[in-house]
């Protein structure tokens, strides 16, 4: 079965450096098949005989830790789940929709409702299940609605990707 993995926080500002070619070999040596990577920020598509998502996440996390001696939170989705996330985008169809301003913050756990209430109000984001959809008025580098903000307030790990990356990963998984 095909899966998509998003690794949090690698190759950002020279920290937690992992070459994608090396990561691909690491997973292949561990029995993952048809491993493909996309750009240097930890996006993988692969096939696994394992079915349990949590087991796959843990295995990838452990493989990286054993090889590189640092923690890399790993979020694994099925192709169908990624398609659902893209399809549920509440900003699709708005008159001012701009693909270049669309981001997805994938939460590793469902946030508690009382924590969601602590987020500052903005029409630039909407939360659906464990995904924060953002259609920003400014660049992602300039917004306060970044990964660190959501992690701090919602008390869960998160990783953010732009629409182009999400679509490319879905294409790779097809």
Buried (B, 14 or more C-beta within 10 A) or exposed (E): EBBBBBBBBBBEEEEBEBEBEEBBEBBEEEEBEEBBBBEBBBBBBBBBEBEEBEEBBBBBBEBBEEEBEEEBBBBBBBBEBBBBBBEEBEBEEEEEEEEEBBBBBBBBEEBEEEEEEEBEEEEBBBBEEBBBBBBBEEEBEEBEBBBEBBBEBBEBBBBBBBBEBBBBBBEBBE
